[in-house]
Amino acid sequence: MEKQNISVGLDIGTTKIVAMIGRKNEYDKVEILGLGKAKSMGVHRGVVNNITQTIQSIQQAVQEAEAAASEKIDQVTVGIAGQHIRSLQHSDYITRPNSDIVIDEEDIDRLINQVHKLVMLPGEEIIHVLPQEFKIDGQSEITEPIGMYGGRLESNFHVVVGQVSSIRNVGRCIKSAGLTLEGITLEPLASANAVLSREEKEAGIALIDIGGGTTDLAVFKDGIIRHTAVIPFGGNVITEDIKEGCSIIEKQAELLKVKFGSAWPGENKDNEIVSIPGLRGREPKEITLKNLSKIIHARVVEIIEQVYVEIKNYGHDEQKKKLIGGIVLTGGGSQLKHLKQLVEYITGMDTRIGYPNEHLAGDSDEDIASPLYATAVGLVMDGLKRQERKKEEEIEEEVIAELEEEPTKTIVDEPVIPEPIKERRSFLDKLTEGVKKFLDNAE
């Protein structure tokens, strides 16, 4: 098997760390070769707070995946999330010195670099600058300005900001685990790629990824990402509430939530009771399922309401920005019983559970197509895309080199078409380079 065609996604979560190995099959679908997971020990709310424990968990997950796929892993695509991620809207413009020349790549780069100069809070850095739509000399709603004429080029941007130290810590863990960082992706974007269809992104949709420590939100409209947010609550807070409310240990609380938990208290009869073994020498505890549901319901409502505030911040109430596709729930927390109905009830929006089977090969294991692994599948896809781009760029460079050896007229038109695609995706590549450079210098 060709090494180049294999991609590894590493999802460093608060409750689990997942390493997933995949490749493209002949039908252009993703075939998962191996999956490894380990309990995440050193991560709190999506942020690494114990490097040594995180490294051990990463190594454990990677070894398990290597054994399952009989493949050696050296490069990984990693997802970043955590409570330090926030996003803002910003618009900026440049005035071009000569409006008789068509707008090219450099103009867009100039505009984007200008956004990178925004003043941030101490320790924060811009991770992602996503152009929404462009305006040329007052003409709005232009999605692709390259090749057009104009003097003033402006754009609205979706700017994602995060703490540099948190991102560098993730890079540090990966390097110390003996792996190379191939790419960094925002986790809400990775999950969205795995569970959403192109039509949904066009129509307008909100993806809610409920993890252990955080709940990630990504809003798409007209095929473009419009809003991202990370809410510092997830499934662990629900478990914590059950533990406190029922006076039981965490392991039992987690089991109760998964096996008997429901987000809708009306479902349970008053006489439905679960008996939990007491600690050594103590009486077993009896808990009514109705009470359990009430505890879960209270916390879930809080999480959904916070997410809904973010959806409103994007502007869902405006007719033009309406999300026709509704909501897609994914992540481990989305498997909670009756959660879909509760979300529909609170938000009044159509809701479905997102499974990452849209891009998976038909014979994939059922476990892998669980919402639990949406981010990991998305990261594998991202890694495969990155490799394809690298190949294309190498071919392009070869072609240009050949053309330079024997000059012909075609060289003028050559770079114009592929360039925009390359540039739009290079923000996170720049971040990856930055983290790599920092780690090399930090030795």
Buried (B, 14 or more C-beta within 10 A) or exposed (E): EEEEBBBBBBBBBBBBBBBBBBBBBEEEBBBBBBBBBBEBBBBBBBBBEBBEBBBBBBBBBBBBBBEBBEBEBEBBBBBBBBBBBBBEBBEBEBEBEEBEEEBBBEBBEEBBEBBEEBEBEEEBBBBBBBBBBBBBEEEEEBEEBBEBEBEEBBBBBBBBBBBBBBBBBBBBBBBBBEBEBBBBBBBBBBBBBBBBEEEBBBBBBBBBBBBBBBBBBBBBBBEBBBBBBBBBBBBBBBBBBBBEBBEBEEEBBBBBBBEBBBBBBEBBEEEBEBEBEEEEEEEEBEBBBBBBBBBBBBBBBBBBEBBBEBBEBBBBEEEEBBBEBBBBBBBBBBBBBBBBBBBBBBBEBBBBBBBBBBBBBEEBEEEBBBBBBBBBBBBBBBBBBBBBBEEEEEEBEEBEEEBEEEEEEEEEEBBEEBBBEBBEBBBBBBBBEBBBEBBEEEE
